[in-house]
Amino acid sequence: MSDQNERYEDTQLYRIRHSAAHVMAQAVLEFYPETKYTIGPPVENGFYYDFDLSQPITQADLEKIEKRMRQIIAGGHPFVRKVVSADEARQVFKDQPYKLELIDGLDKGGLDEYGNPLAVKPEISLYQSDTFTDLCRGPHVETTRQINPSANQADVHRRGLLARRRTQ
């Protein structure tokens, strides 16, 4: 039983959901490699990932993505953390404008990935699992096998990223 005072960010459920978001992003990028992506946080009732896609996601697409997620999870891929410089991160994400924006915020020590002010400049870290690498502070489960594939009710959506980009 978990401590009632335990922060959600410190729970195993948070790690599972956060890791599932990375698996979903990997699956989406495999089917739609031109996709631009930003953050994929766990939330109170699951997880999501912000995608900027050139086409809408259909029910058939969701089924295809979920099937691929199950395959990735079954692979038992480890989540490996690596601390990098801002310049190294920029090189990794040179084709991902939203990631570059996040890296700039972290490098300046101004805002975290959720837009919250930072008291101190954070270290910049990447997490890799299988073929997917993300700008991420973690935490994650040790391997994808720790994600319950039956619980993956993924919320694949775009939260106004196209509109935001057009207005900048």
DSSP file (Angstrom, degrees, kcal/mol; ACC not computed):
  #  RESIDUE AA STRUCTURE BP1 BP2  ACC     N-H-->O    O-->H-N    N-H-->O    O-->H-N    TCO  KAPPA ALPHA  PHI   PSI    X-CA   Y-CA   Z-CA
    1    1 A M              0   0    0      0, 0.0     2,-0.2     0, 0.0     3,-0.0   0.000 360.0 360.0 360.0 137.1    0.0    0.0    0.0
    2    2 A S        -     0   0    0      1,-0.1     2,-0.2     2,-0.0     9,-0.0  -0.493 360.0 -97.7 -86.4 154.3    1.4    3.4   -0.9
    3    3 A D    >   -     0   0    0     -2,-0.2     3,-1.9     1,-0.1    -1,-0.1  -0.487  26.5-136.8 -65.6 128.9    1.9    6.3    1.5
    4    4 A Q  T 3  S+     0   0    0      1,-0.3    -1,-0.1    -2,-0.2    -2,-0.0   0.721 105.2  53.7 -64.5 -19.7   -1.0    8.7    1.3
    5    5 A N  T 3  S+     0   0    0      2,-0.1    -1,-0.3     0, 0.0     2,-0.2   0.447  81.5 119.6 -91.8  -1.2    1.5   11.6    1.4
    6    6 A E    <   -     0   0    0     -3,-1.9     2,-0.1     1,-0.1     5,-0.1  -0.454  68.6-120.2 -68.2 130.7    3.5   10.2   -1.5
    7    7 A R    >   -     0   0    0     -2,-0.2     3,-1.9     1,-0.1     4,-0.3  -0.453  16.4-123.9 -68.9 143.1    3.6   12.6   -4.5
    8    8 A Y  G >  S+     0   0    0      1,-0.3     3,-1.9     2,-0.2     6,-0.4   0.878 111.7  62.1 -53.6 -40.1    2.1   11.1   -7.7
    9    9 A E  G 3  S+     0   0    0      1,-0.3    -1,-0.3     5,-0.1    -2,-0.0   0.662 102.6  51.8 -62.0 -16.7    5.5   11.9   -9.4
   10   10 A D  G <  S+     0   0    0     -3,-1.9    -1,-0.3     4,-0.1    -2,-0.2   0.388  91.8 100.0-100.2   2.1    7.2    9.5   -7.0
   11   11 A T  S <> S-     0   0    0     -3,-1.9     4,-1.6    -4,-0.3     5,-0.1  -0.475  77.5-124.5 -91.6 159.7    4.9    6.5   -7.6
   12   12 A Q  H  > S+     0   0    0      1,-0.2     4,-2.7     2,-0.2     5,-0.2   0.847 112.5  60.5 -65.2 -35.0    5.4    3.4   -9.7
   13   13 A L  H  > S+     0   0    0      1,-0.2     4,-2.6     2,-0.2     5,-0.2   0.906 102.8  51.0 -60.9 -41.0    2.1    4.2  -11.5
   14   14 A Y  H  > S+     0   0    0     -6,-0.4     4,-2.8     2,-0.2     5,-0.2   0.932 110.8  48.8 -59.3 -46.6    3.6    7.5  -12.6
   15   15 A R  H  X S+     0   0    0     -4,-1.6     4,-2.5     2,-0.2   126,-0.6   0.905 111.6  49.2 -61.3 -42.3    6.7    5.7  -13.9
   16   16 A I  H  X S+     0   0    0     -4,-2.7     4,-2.4     2,-0.2    -2,-0.2   0.944 114.4  44.2 -63.0 -48.3    4.5    3.2  -15.8
   17   17 A R  H  X S+     0   0    0     -4,-2.6     4,-1.9     2,-0.2    -2,-0.2   0.897 113.5  50.6 -65.7 -40.1    2.4    5.8  -17.4
   18   18 A H  H  X S+     0   0    0     -4,-2.8     4,-1.5    -5,-0.2    -1,-0.2   0.921 112.5  46.9 -63.1 -43.7    5.4    8.0  -18.3
   19   19 A S  H  X S+     0   0    0     -4,-2.5     4,-2.1    -5,-0.2    -2,-0.2   0.877 108.8  54.9 -65.9 -38.3    7.1    5.0  -19.9
   20   20 A A  H  X S+     0   0    0     -4,-2.4     4,-2.6     1,-0.2    -1,-0.2   0.864 103.5  56.1 -63.3 -35.7    3.9    4.1  -21.8
   21   21 A A  H  X S+     0   0    0     -4,-1.9     4,-2.4     2,-0.2    -1,-0.2   0.900 107.1  49.2 -62.5 -40.0    3.8    7.6  -23.2
   22   22 A H  H  X S+     0   0    0     -4,-1.5     4,-2.4     2,-0.2    -2,-0.2   0.904 110.3  50.6 -64.9 -40.9    7.4    7.0  -24.6
   23   23 A V  H  X S+     0   0    0     -4,-2.1     4,-2.3     2,-0.2    -2,-0.2   0.912 110.4  49.9 -63.3 -41.6    6.3    3.7  -26.1
   24   24 A M  H  X S+     0   0    0     -4,-2.6     4,-2.8     1,-0.2    -2,-0.2   0.926 109.4  51.1 -62.1 -44.0    3.3    5.4  -27.7
   25   25 A A  H  X S+     0   0    0     -4,-2.4     4,-2.7     1,-0.2    -2,-0.2   0.909 108.9  51.6 -60.8 -41.4    5.5    8.1  -29.1
   26   26 A Q  H  X S+     0   0    0     -4,-2.4     4,-1.9     1,-0.2    -1,-0.2   0.938 111.3  47.2 -59.6 -46.1    7.8    5.5  -30.6
   27   27 A A  H  X S+     0   0    0     -4,-2.3     4,-1.6     2,-0.2    -2,-0.2   0.922 112.7  48.5 -63.4 -44.2    4.9    3.7  -32.2
   28   28 A V  H  X S+     0   0    0     -4,-2.8     4,-2.8     1,-0.2    -1,-0.2   0.931 111.7  49.6 -61.7 -45.0    3.5    7.0  -33.7
   29   29 A L  H  < S+     0   0    0     -4,-2.7    -1,-0.2     1,-0.2    -2,-0.2   0.813 105.9  56.9 -67.1 -29.3    6.9    8.0  -35.0
   30   30 A E  H  < S+     0   0    0     -4,-1.9    -1,-0.2    -5,-0.2    -2,-0.2   0.891 116.9  34.8 -66.7 -37.9    7.4    4.6  -36.7
   31   31 A F  H  < S+     0   0    0     -4,-1.6    -2,-0.2     1,-0.2    -1,-0.2   0.796 133.6  28.1 -84.3 -30.3    4.1    5.1  -38.6
   32   32 A Y    ><  +     0   0    0     -4,-2.8     3,-2.2    -5,-0.2    -1,-0.2  -0.652  67.1 172.6-132.4  74.6    4.4    8.8  -39.1
   33   33 A P  T 3  S+     0   0    0      0, 0.0    -1,-0.1     0, 0.0    -4,-0.1   0.676  75.9  63.1 -63.6 -18.1    8.2    9.7  -39.1
   34   34 A E  T 3  S+     0   0    0      2,-0.1    -5,-0.1    -5,-0.0    -2,-0.0   0.516  78.1 124.5 -82.0  -3.9    7.5   13.3  -40.1
   35   35 A T    <   -     0   0    0     -3,-2.2     2,-0.4    -7,-0.1    18,-0.2  -0.260  53.6-145.7 -60.3 137.7    5.6   13.9  -36.8
   36   36 A K  E     -A   52   0A   0     16,-2.1    16,-3.3    60,-0.1     2,-0.3  -0.875  23.7-173.5-100.0 139.3    6.8   16.7  -34.6
   37   37 A Y  E     +A   51   0A   0     -2,-0.4    62,-0.4    14,-0.2    14,-0.2  -0.933  19.9 175.5-137.2 157.2    6.4   16.0  -30.9
   38   38 A T        -     0   0    0     12,-1.9     2,-0.3     1,-0.3    97,-0.2   0.529  57.4  -6.4-125.1 -88.2    6.8   17.8  -27.6
   39   39 A I        -     0   0    0     95,-0.0    11,-2.8    74,-0.0    -1,-0.3  -0.849  38.3-168.1-122.0 157.0    5.9   16.3  -24.2
   40   40 A G        +     0   0    0     -2,-0.3     9,-0.2     9,-0.3   -19,-0.2  -0.579  24.3 173.1-139.0  73.1    4.3   13.1  -23.1
   41   41 A P        -     0   0    0      0, 0.0     7,-1.5     0, 0.0     2,-0.3  -0.448  34.4-115.7 -85.2 154.7    3.5   13.3  -19.4
   42   42 A P  E     -B   47   0B   0      0, 0.0     5,-0.3     0, 0.0     2,-0.2  -0.650  36.8-165.8 -76.0 144.5    1.5   11.0  -17.2
   43   43 A V  E >   -B   46   0B   0      3,-2.5     3,-1.6    -2,-0.3   -26,-0.1  -0.730  38.4 -83.4-125.3 177.2   -1.6   12.6  -15.9
   44   44 A E  T 3  S+     0   0    0      1,-0.3     3,-0.0    -2,-0.2   -30,-0.0   0.813 126.8  27.9 -53.9 -36.9   -4.1   11.6  -13.1
   45   45 A N  T 3  S-     0   0    0      0, 0.0     2,-0.3     0, 0.0    -1,-0.3   0.159 133.0 -51.3-115.7  20.4   -6.0    9.2  -15.3
   46   46 A G  E <   -B   43   0B   0     -3,-1.6    -3,-2.5   106,-0.0     2,-0.3  -0.943  68.9 -75.1 156.4-129.9   -3.4    8.0  -17.8
   47   47 A F  E     -B   42   0B   0     -2,-0.3   108,-0.9   106,-0.3     2,-0.3  -0.973  30.1-172.2-161.0 164.8   -1.0    9.6  -20.2
   48   48 A Y  E     -c  155   0C   0     -7,-1.5     2,-0.3    -2,-0.3   108,-0.2  -0.942  13.8-141.9-151.8 173.3   -0.8   11.5  -23.4
   49   49 A Y  E     -c  156   0C   0    106,-0.8   108,-0.9    -2,-0.3     2,-0.6  -0.981  20.8-126.9-141.7 133.1    1.7   12.8  -25.9
   50   50 A D  E     -c  157   0C   0    -11,-2.8   -12,-1.9    -2,-0.3     2,-0.4  -0.706  35.2-179.8 -81.4 120.8    1.5   16.1  -27.8
   51   51 A F  E     -A   37   0A   0    106,-1.3     2,-0.6    -2,-0.6   110,-0.3  -0.927  27.6-152.3-121.9 145.8    1.9   15.4  -31.5
   52   52 A D  E     +A   36   0A   0    -16,-3.3   -16,-2.1    -2,-0.4     2,-0.3  -0.925  32.8 179.4-113.9  99.7    1.9   17.8  -34.5
   53   53 A L        -     0   0    0     -2,-0.6     4,-0.0   -18,-0.2   109,-0.0  -0.689  37.9-136.6-105.9 154.6    0.8   15.5  -37.3
   54   54 A S  S    S+     0   0    0     -2,-0.3    -1,-0.1     1,-0.1   -19,-0.0   0.539  92.6  28.8 -84.1  -6.8    0.2   16.2  -41.0
   55   55 A Q  S    S-     0   0    0      0, 0.0    -1,-0.1     0, 0.0    -2,-0.1  -0.981  92.4 -93.8-148.3 156.4   -3.0   14.2  -40.9
   56   56 A P        -     0   0    0      0, 0.0     2,-0.5     0, 0.0    -2,-0.1  -0.364  39.5-115.1 -69.8 152.9   -5.7   13.3  -38.4
   57   57 A I        -     0   0    0     99,-0.1     2,-0.2    -2,-0.1    -4,-0.0  -0.774  33.3-157.1 -87.9 129.6   -5.5   10.1  -36.5
   58   58 A T     >  -     0   0    0     -2,-0.5     4,-2.3     1,-0.1     5,-0.1  -0.507  32.0-103.8 -99.7 171.3   -8.3    7.6  -37.3
   59   59 A Q  H  > S+     0   0    0      1,-0.2     4,-2.1     2,-0.2     5,-0.2   0.889 124.7  53.2 -61.3 -39.4   -9.7    4.8  -35.3
   60   60 A A  H  > S+     0   0    0      1,-0.2     4,-2.0     2,-0.2    -1,-0.2   0.888 107.7  51.3 -63.6 -38.2   -7.8    2.4  -37.6
   61   61 A D  H  > S+     0   0    0      2,-0.2     4,-2.9     1,-0.2    -2,-0.2   0.921 107.9  52.3 -62.4 -44.2   -4.6    4.3  -36.9
   62   62 A L  H  X S+     0   0    0     -4,-2.3     4,-2.8     1,-0.2    -2,-0.2   0.898 109.2  49.4 -60.1 -41.0   -5.2    4.0  -33.1
   63   63 A E  H  X S+     0   0    0     -4,-2.1     4,-2.2     2,-0.2    -1,-0.2   0.901 112.1  48.2 -64.5 -40.7   -5.6    0.3  -33.4
   64   64 A K  H  X S+     0   0    0     -4,-2.0     4,-2.1     2,-0.2    -2,-0.2   0.907 113.1  48.2 -65.3 -42.9   -2.4    0.0  -35.4
   65   65 A I  H  X S+     0   0    0     -4,-2.9     4,-2.5     2,-0.2    -2,-0.2   0.922 111.3  49.7 -64.3 -45.2   -0.5    2.2  -32.9
   66   66 A E  H  X S+     0   0    0     -4,-2.8     4,-2.1     1,-0.2    -2,-0.2   0.902 109.4  51.7 -63.0 -40.4   -1.8    0.2  -29.9
   67   67 A K  H  X S+     0   0    0     -4,-2.2     4,-1.6     1,-0.2    -1,-0.2   0.919 111.5  47.1 -60.8 -43.5   -0.8   -3.1  -31.6
   68   68 A R  H  X S+     0   0    0     -4,-2.1     4,-2.5     1,-0.2    -2,-0.2   0.885 108.1  56.2 -66.5 -37.8    2.7   -1.7  -32.2
   69   69 A M  H  X S+     0   0    0     -4,-2.5     4,-2.9     1,-0.2    -1,-0.2   0.921 105.2  51.9 -58.8 -43.2    2.8   -0.5  -28.6
   70   70 A R  H  X S+     0   0    0     -4,-2.1     4,-2.2     1,-0.2    -1,-0.2   0.882 109.5  49.9 -60.9 -38.3    2.1   -4.1  -27.4
   71   71 A Q  H  X S+     0   0    0     -4,-1.6     4,-1.0     2,-0.2    -1,-0.2   0.919 111.5  47.8 -66.6 -43.1    5.0   -5.4  -29.5
   72   72 A I  H ><>S+     0   0    0     -4,-2.5     3,-0.7     1,-0.2     5,-0.6   0.932 111.8  50.2 -62.9 -45.4    7.4   -2.7  -28.1
   73   73 A I  H ><5S+     0   0    0     -4,-2.9     3,-1.7     1,-0.2    -1,-0.2   0.921 106.9  54.4 -58.8 -45.1    6.3   -3.5  -24.6
   74   74 A A  H 3<5S+     0   0    0     -4,-2.2    -1,-0.2     1,-0.3    -2,-0.2   0.733  93.9  73.0 -62.3 -22.3    6.8   -7.3  -25.1
   75   75 A G  T <<5S-     0   0    0     -4,-1.0    -1,-0.3    -3,-0.7    -2,-0.2   0.668  94.6-139.0 -68.9 -16.3   10.4   -6.5  -26.2
   76   76 A G  T < 5 -     0   0    0     -3,-1.7    -3,-0.1    -4,-0.4    -2,-0.1   0.862  32.2-178.8  62.9  36.2   11.5   -5.7  -22.7
   77   77 A H      < -     0   0    0     -5,-0.6    67,-1.9    66,-0.1    -1,-0.2  -0.491  23.3-123.5 -73.0 133.1   13.6   -2.8  -23.8
   78   78 A P  B     -D  143   0D   0      0, 0.0     2,-0.6     0, 0.0    52,-0.4  -0.409  12.9-127.7 -73.1 152.4   15.4   -1.0  -21.0
   79   79 A F        -     0   0    0     63,-2.2     2,-0.5    62,-0.3    50,-0.2  -0.918  30.1-166.2 -97.7 118.5   15.0    2.8  -20.4
   80   80 A V  E     -E  128   0E   0     48,-2.9    48,-2.4    -2,-0.6     2,-0.3  -0.928   6.6-150.0-115.3 125.6   18.5    4.3  -20.3
   81   81 A R  E     -E  127   0E   0     -2,-0.5     2,-0.4    46,-0.2    46,-0.2  -0.737  14.5-179.0 -95.6 140.2   19.1    7.8  -19.0
   82   82 A K  E     -E  126   0E   0     44,-2.5    44,-2.9    -2,-0.3     2,-0.4  -0.981  20.5-141.1-140.2 126.3   21.9   10.0  -20.3
   83   83 A V  E     +E  125   0E   0     -2,-0.4     2,-0.3    42,-0.2    42,-0.3  -0.728  32.1 175.1 -84.7 133.3   22.8   13.5  -19.2
   84   84 A V  E     -E  124   0E   0     40,-2.9    40,-0.6    -2,-0.4     2,-0.1  -0.872  32.1-102.6-134.6 164.5   23.9   15.7  -22.1
   85   85 A S     >  -     0   0    0     -2,-0.3     4,-2.3     1,-0.1     5,-0.2  -0.414  39.1-108.2 -78.2 164.6   24.8   19.3  -22.7
   86   86 A A  H  > S+     0   0    0      1,-0.2     4,-2.6     2,-0.2     5,-0.2   0.891 121.8  53.1 -60.5 -39.2   22.3   21.7  -24.3
   87   87 A D  H  > S+     0   0    0      2,-0.2     4,-1.8     1,-0.2    -1,-0.2   0.899 108.3  48.9 -65.2 -39.9   24.3   21.6  -27.5
   88   88 A E  H  > S+     0   0    0      2,-0.2     4,-2.2     1,-0.2    -2,-0.2   0.925 112.1  49.3 -63.7 -43.0   24.2   17.8  -27.6
   89   89 A A  H  X S+     0   0    0     -4,-2.3     4,-2.3     1,-0.2    -2,-0.2   0.907 108.2  53.5 -62.8 -41.9   20.5   17.8  -27.0
   90   90 A R  H  < S+     0   0    0     -4,-2.6    -1,-0.2     1,-0.2    -2,-0.2   0.878 108.6  50.3 -60.4 -37.2   20.0   20.4  -29.8
   91   91 A Q  H >< S+     0   0    0     -4,-1.8     3,-1.1     1,-0.2    -1,-0.2   0.920 110.0  49.2 -66.7 -43.9   21.9   18.1  -32.2
   92   92 A V  H 3< S+     0   0    0     -4,-2.2     3,-0.3     1,-0.2    -2,-0.2   0.894 122.1  34.2 -61.1 -39.9   19.8   15.0  -31.3
   93   93 A F  T >< S+     0   0    0     -4,-2.3     3,-2.4     1,-0.2     7,-0.3  -0.026  75.4 130.3-107.8  29.7   16.6   17.0  -31.8
   94   94 A K  T <  S+     0   0    0     -3,-1.1    -1,-0.2     1,-0.3    -2,-0.1   0.737  79.1  44.5 -58.0 -24.4   17.7   19.3  -34.7
   95   95 A D  T 3  S+     0   0    0     -3,-0.3    -1,-0.3    -4,-0.2    -2,-0.1   0.222  97.8  81.7-103.6  13.0   14.5   18.3  -36.7
   96   96 A Q    <>  -     0   0    0     -3,-2.4     4,-2.2    -6,-0.2     3,-0.4  -0.826  55.5-175.4-120.9  90.9   12.1   18.7  -33.7
   97   97 A P  H  > S+     0   0    0      0, 0.0     4,-1.9     0, 0.0    -1,-0.1   0.821  83.5  52.5 -59.9 -34.6   11.2   22.4  -33.2
   98   98 A Y  H  > S+     0   0    0      2,-0.2     4,-1.9     1,-0.2     5,-0.1   0.887 110.0  48.9 -69.9 -37.0    9.2   21.9  -30.1
   99   99 A K  H  > S+     0   0    0     -3,-0.4     4,-2.9   -62,-0.4    -1,-0.2   0.906 108.9  53.4 -65.7 -40.7   12.1   20.0  -28.5
  100  100 A L  H  X S+     0   0    0     -4,-2.2     4,-2.3    -7,-0.3    -2,-0.2   0.888 107.5  51.7 -61.4 -38.2   14.5   22.7  -29.4
  101  101 A E  H  X S+     0   0    0     -4,-1.9     4,-1.9     2,-0.2    -1,-0.2   0.918 111.1  47.2 -62.9 -43.9   12.1   25.2  -27.7
  102  102 A L  H  X S+     0   0    0     -4,-1.9     4,-2.5     2,-0.2    -2,-0.2   0.912 110.4  52.4 -64.1 -42.6   12.1   23.1  -24.6
  103  103 A I  H  X S+     0   0    0     -4,-2.9     4,-3.0     1,-0.2     5,-0.2   0.912 107.7  51.9 -60.4 -43.3   15.9   22.8  -24.7
  104  104 A D  H  X S+     0   0    0     -4,-2.3     4,-2.1     1,-0.2     6,-0.2   0.913 110.2  49.0 -60.1 -42.7   16.3   26.5  -24.9
  105  105 A G  H  X>S+     0   0    0     -4,-1.9     5,-1.7     2,-0.2     6,-0.7   0.902 114.2  45.0 -63.3 -41.7   14.1   27.0  -21.9
  106  106 A L  H ><5S+     0   0    0     -4,-2.5     3,-0.5     2,-0.2    -2,-0.2   0.906 111.9  52.3 -68.0 -41.7   16.0   24.4  -19.9
  107  107 A D  H 3<5S+     0   0    0     -4,-3.0    -2,-0.2     1,-0.3    -1,-0.2   0.867 110.5  47.2 -64.3 -37.3   19.4   25.9  -21.0
  108  108 A K  H 3<5S-     0   0    0     -4,-2.1    -1,-0.3    -5,-0.2    -2,-0.2   0.654 108.0-128.3 -77.0 -14.7   18.4   29.4  -19.9
  109  109 A G  T <<5S+     0   0    0     -4,-0.7     9,-0.3    -3,-0.5    -3,-0.2   0.708  76.8 113.6  75.7  19.3   17.1   28.0  -16.6
  110  110 A G  S   <S+     0   0    0     -5,-1.7     8,-1.9     1,-0.3     2,-0.3   0.944  71.6   9.3 -90.2 -54.0   13.9   29.7  -17.1
  111  111 A L  B     -G  117   0F   0     -6,-0.7    -1,-0.3     6,-0.2    -2,-0.2  -0.955  60.3-133.3-135.4 147.7   11.1   27.2  -17.6
  112  112 A D    >   -     0   0    0      4,-2.5     3,-2.0    -2,-0.3     6,-0.1  -0.241  50.3 -82.9 -85.1-175.6   10.6   23.4  -17.3
  113  113 A E  T 3  S+     0   0    0      1,-0.3    -1,-0.1     2,-0.1   -74,-0.0   0.647 131.0  52.3 -67.0 -14.5    8.8   21.3  -19.9
  114  114 A Y  T 3  S-     0   0    0      2,-0.1    -1,-0.3     3,-0.0   -75,-0.0   0.368 121.2-104.8 -99.8   3.1    5.4   22.3  -18.5
  115  115 A G  S <  S+     0   0    0     -3,-2.0    -2,-0.1     1,-0.3   -13,-0.0   0.591  73.9 142.3  85.1  10.6    6.1   26.0  -18.6
  116  116 A N        -     0   0    0      1,-0.1    -4,-2.5     0, 0.0    -1,-0.3  -0.650  58.0-103.4 -86.1 141.6    6.7   26.3  -14.9
  117  117 A P  B     -G  111   0F   0      0, 0.0     2,-0.4     0, 0.0    -6,-0.2  -0.318  33.6-137.8 -62.3 144.7    9.4   28.6  -13.6
  118  118 A L        -     0   0    0     -8,-1.9     3,-0.1    -9,-0.3     0, 0.0  -0.872  11.3-157.8-106.9 137.1   12.6   27.0  -12.4
  119  119 A A  S    S+     0   0    0     -2,-0.4     2,-0.3     1,-0.2    -1,-0.1   0.843  84.5  20.0 -77.7 -35.2   14.5   28.0   -9.3
  120  120 A V  S    S-     0   0    0    -10,-0.0    -1,-0.2     0, 0.0   -11,-0.1  -0.941  92.8 -96.4-132.8 155.1   17.7   26.5  -10.6
  121  121 A K        -     0   0    0     -2,-0.3   -14,-0.1    -3,-0.1     2,-0.1  -0.580  47.7-140.0 -70.2 122.6   19.0   25.5  -14.0
  122  122 A P        -     0   0    0      0, 0.0     2,-0.2     0, 0.0   -13,-0.1  -0.362  14.8-105.1 -82.9 162.1   18.4   21.8  -14.4
  123  123 A E        -     0   0    0     -2,-0.1     2,-0.5    14,-0.0   -38,-0.1  -0.599  36.3-123.7 -78.1 152.0   20.6   19.2  -16.0
  124  124 A I  E     +E   84   0E   0    -40,-0.6   -40,-2.9    -2,-0.2     2,-0.3  -0.852  35.6 179.3-100.9 127.5   19.4   18.1  -19.4
  125  125 A S  E     -E   83   0E   0     -2,-0.5    11,-2.6   -42,-0.3     2,-0.3  -0.935  18.4-153.2-132.4 154.6   18.8   14.4  -19.9
  126  126 A L  E     -EF  82 135E   0    -44,-2.9   -44,-2.5    -2,-0.3     2,-0.4  -0.901   7.2-153.0-117.9 148.3   17.7   12.0  -22.5
  127  127 A Y  E     -EF  81 134E   0      7,-2.5     7,-2.6    -2,-0.3     2,-0.4  -0.991  11.8-167.5-119.8 134.4   16.0    8.7  -22.1
  128  128 A Q  E     +EF  80 133E   0    -48,-2.4   -48,-2.9    -2,-0.4     2,-0.3  -0.969  12.8 169.1-121.4 138.4   16.3    6.0  -24.7
  129  129 A S  E >   - F   0 132E   0      3,-2.4     3,-2.2    -2,-0.4     2,-0.2  -0.940  67.7 -40.4-145.3 123.8   14.3    2.8  -25.1
  130  130 A D  T 3  S-     0   0    0    -52,-0.4   -58,-0.0    -2,-0.3     0, 0.0  -0.414 126.1 -21.7  56.0-122.9   14.6    0.6  -28.2
  131  131 A T  T 3  S+     0   0    0     -2,-0.2     2,-0.5    -3,-0.1    -1,-0.3   0.471 118.2  94.3 -95.6  -1.4   14.7    3.1  -31.1
  132  132 A F  E <   -F  129   0E   0     -3,-2.2    -3,-2.4     2,-0.0     2,-0.4  -0.796  47.6-177.3-101.6 129.9   13.1    6.0  -29.3
  133  133 A T  E     -F  128   0E   0     -2,-0.5     2,-0.4    -5,-0.2    -5,-0.2  -0.981   9.4-177.2-121.0 135.4   15.1    8.8  -27.6
  134  134 A D  E     -F  127   0E   0     -7,-2.6    -7,-2.5    -2,-0.4     2,-0.6  -0.970  36.1-114.7-134.3 149.4   13.4   11.6  -25.8
  135  135 A L  E     +F  126   0E   0     -2,-0.4     2,-0.3    -9,-0.2    -9,-0.3  -0.725  64.0 146.8 -72.8 117.2   14.4   14.8  -24.0
  136  136 A C        -     0   0    0    -11,-2.6    -2,-0.1    -2,-0.6   -97,-0.0  -0.990  55.7-155.2-163.2 142.0   13.2   13.7  -20.5
  137  137 A R        +     0   0    0     -2,-0.3   -11,-0.1     1,-0.3    -1,-0.1   0.528  57.8 171.2 -95.7  -8.5   13.9   14.0  -16.8
  138  138 A G        -     0   0    0      1,-0.2    -1,-0.3   -13,-0.1     2,-0.1  -0.376  53.8-157.9  79.8-161.5   12.2   10.7  -16.0
  139  139 A P        +     0   0    0      0, 0.0     2,-0.3     0, 0.0    -1,-0.2   0.631  37.4 166.2 -84.4 169.0   11.6    8.7  -14.0
  140  140 A H        -     0   0    0     -2,-0.1  -124,-0.2   -61,-0.1  -125,-0.1  -0.853  40.2 -92.3-133.6 168.4   10.8    5.5  -15.9
  141  141 A V        -     0   0    0   -126,-0.6   -62,-0.3    -2,-0.3     3,-0.1  -0.309  43.8-110.0 -70.3 168.4   10.3    1.8  -15.3
  142  142 A E  S    S+     0   0    0      1,-0.2   -63,-2.2   -64,-0.1     2,-0.3   0.928  93.5   3.9 -70.5 -44.8   13.4   -0.3  -15.8
  143  143 A T  B >  S-D   78   0D   0    -65,-0.3     3,-1.7     1,-0.0    -1,-0.2  -0.928  74.6-108.4-138.4 162.9   12.1   -2.1  -18.9
  144  144 A T  G >  S+     0   0    0    -67,-1.9     3,-1.9    -2,-0.3   -71,-0.1   0.732 109.8  74.4 -63.0 -22.1    9.1   -1.9  -21.2
  145  145 A R  G 3  S+     0   0    0      1,-0.3    -1,-0.3   -68,-0.1   -72,-0.1   0.693  83.7  67.8 -66.0 -16.0    7.9   -5.3  -19.8
  146  146 A Q  G <  S+     0   0    0     -3,-1.7     2,-0.5     2,-0.1    -1,-0.3   0.467  82.1  91.3 -82.2  -0.1    6.9   -3.5  -16.6
  147  147 A I  S <  S-     0   0    0     -3,-1.9     3,-0.1   -74,-0.1     5,-0.1  -0.839  80.9-130.7 -94.4 129.0    4.2   -1.7  -18.5
  148  148 A N    >   -     0   0    0     -2,-0.5     3,-1.5     1,-0.2     4,-0.2  -0.702  13.7-159.3 -80.4 110.0    0.8   -3.5  -18.4
  149  149 A P  G >  S+     0   0    0      0, 0.0     3,-1.0     0, 0.0    -1,-0.2   0.757  88.6  62.5 -64.6 -22.6   -0.3   -3.7  -22.1
  150  150 A S  G 3  S+     0   0    0      1,-0.2    -2,-0.1    -3,-0.1   -80,-0.0   0.725 100.1  54.8 -72.4 -20.1   -3.9   -4.2  -21.1
  151  151 A A  G <  S+     0   0    0     -3,-1.5     2,-1.7     1,-0.1    -1,-0.2   0.384  74.9 115.3 -94.2   3.9   -4.0   -0.8  -19.4
  152  152 A N    <   +     0   0    0     -3,-1.0     2,-0.8    -4,-0.2    -1,-0.1  -0.564  24.5 156.9 -83.5  88.0   -2.9    1.2  -22.4
  153  153 A Q        -     0   0    0     -2,-1.7  -106,-0.3     2,-0.0    -1,-0.1  -0.724  32.5-161.5-102.0  76.1   -5.8    3.4  -23.1
  154  154 A A        -     0   0    0     -2,-0.8     2,-0.8   -92,-0.1  -106,-0.1  -0.313  17.7-148.3 -70.3 140.2   -3.7    5.9  -25.0
  155  155 A D  E     -c   48   0C   0   -108,-0.9  -106,-0.8     2,-0.1     2,-0.7  -0.842  19.9-173.6-106.9  91.9   -5.0    9.4  -25.5
  156  156 A V  E     +c   49   0C   0     -2,-0.8     2,-0.3  -108,-0.2   -99,-0.1  -0.776  27.2 128.7 -90.7 116.9   -3.3   10.4  -28.8
  157  157 A H  E     -c   50   0C   0   -108,-0.9  -106,-1.3    -2,-0.7     2,-0.5  -0.970  55.1-119.4-157.6 171.7   -4.1   14.0  -29.6
  158  158 A R        -     0   0    0     -2,-0.3     2,-1.2  -108,-0.2  -108,-0.1  -0.990  19.5-150.9-118.7 123.5   -2.7   17.4  -30.6
  159  159 A R        -     0   0    0     -2,-0.5  -109,-0.1     1,-0.1  -107,-0.0  -0.538  67.5 -64.8 -95.7  69.4   -3.3   20.2  -28.1
  160  160 A G  S  > S+     0   0    0     -2,-1.2     4,-2.6     1,-0.1     5,-0.2   0.696  89.5 140.0  68.0  19.7   -3.3   23.1  -30.4
  161  161 A L  H  > S+     0   0    0   -110,-0.3     4,-2.5     1,-0.2     5,-0.2   0.888  72.7  50.1 -65.7 -36.8    0.3   22.8  -31.5
  162  162 A L  H  > S+     0   0    0      2,-0.2     4,-2.1     1,-0.2    -1,-0.2   0.934 113.0  46.0 -65.7 -43.8   -0.6   23.6  -35.1
  163  163 A A  H  > S+     0   0    0      2,-0.2     4,-1.4     1,-0.2    -2,-0.2   0.901 112.7  51.0 -64.3 -40.5   -2.5   26.7  -34.1
  164  164 A R  H  X S+     0   0    0     -4,-2.6     4,-0.6     1,-0.2     3,-0.3   0.921 110.1  49.3 -62.8 -43.7    0.2   27.8  -31.8
  165  165 A R  H >< S+     0   0    0     -4,-2.5     3,-0.9     1,-0.2    -1,-0.2   0.897 109.2  52.3 -63.7 -40.0    2.8   27.4  -34.5
  166  166 A R  H 3< S+     0   0    0     -4,-2.1    -1,-0.2     1,-0.2    -2,-0.2   0.778 108.8  50.6 -68.0 -25.9    0.8   29.4  -36.9
  167  167 A T  H 3<        0   0    0     -4,-1.4    -1,-0.2    -3,-0.3    -2,-0.2   0.534 360.0 360.0 -91.5  -5.4    0.4   32.3  -34.5
  168  168 A Q    <<        0   0    0     -3,-0.9    -1,-0.2    -4,-0.6    -2,-0.1   0.461 360.0 360.0 -88.1 360.0    4.1   32.6  -33.6
